[in-house]
Amino acid sequence: MEVFEIKNEEELKQLAKYILLNYPDRNIFALYGPLGAGKTTFIKYLAREFGTVDSVRSPTYTLANMYKTKSGKKIYHLDLFRIKDSVEWLDIGIEDYLDDSEAVIFIEWGEKIRDLLPQSRTLHIHINPDPKTQKRKIVILLPDE
């Protein structure tokens, strides 16, 4: 487990770089946190570090966005806010995303499908904002922690 206190967007960008350097064997990033915690913003910085050439937007209504990197690698950005549970995602076809071990996958509201995530490829990122200080505590966990 690693814990970071983030004070601004520049530190968030630096944390995105840190994650790519220190967790190169992970291609699934499950993000957790309340509405407005900054999950989409953090994914934007992570996607940039992976080399996306596309504009990163929240897929709350479309459920999934796909971006490409400069090298042609796929990045999937899933937003599970409107999904009730993993059974609903199975009906939609989440396996198609998770089976793509060559793609990078960002999942907002990861708790809704935690039981479906391949643990050897997943990094869990908890974002806890403090409205009083405007800081965010970010906790990074491997599946066995």
Steps between C-alpha positions, in 0.01 A plus 500: 500500500619847414338824618543842338367840598432699184470878529459602134474380142877513446545245779225289343692503170816394682313216672379377160864482385598323821230235453609419146864467608431294811219273384596403144336158527153648563268588215172527692452797730190487720419837654288554808369815662188709549335701224723795416813346657706551184493151347454625143765770544750244626417266211566789262855530636557125503379472139735781397790314662408195293519724192139555403442731208129535577309730729401318820138552605280336759301211352224528761224486238671290235643259764823452302738711295792373298812705439813421301862569584761630259620142456148373426438338839137502616389667821155419635338740747197349675264685732282270709307772684167403341558124529344315793744209532735261324211292364378797299851553361523133407178545301657798320819306423770619740703189416578646158684786668664298777617226263700752297829462687677731252273796576512739793172509692387775736190426707313762700289356785709181499329369812201401285700232317791433734419127499542488119839672481804286417700561816842443344444794263303740722611798708242647739510877548288660773450878483380665820446877469506728803261788424643711783858499374438433127758220525451142390632193673575235239553143611647248258437134574597179331221239508647304790525804729 
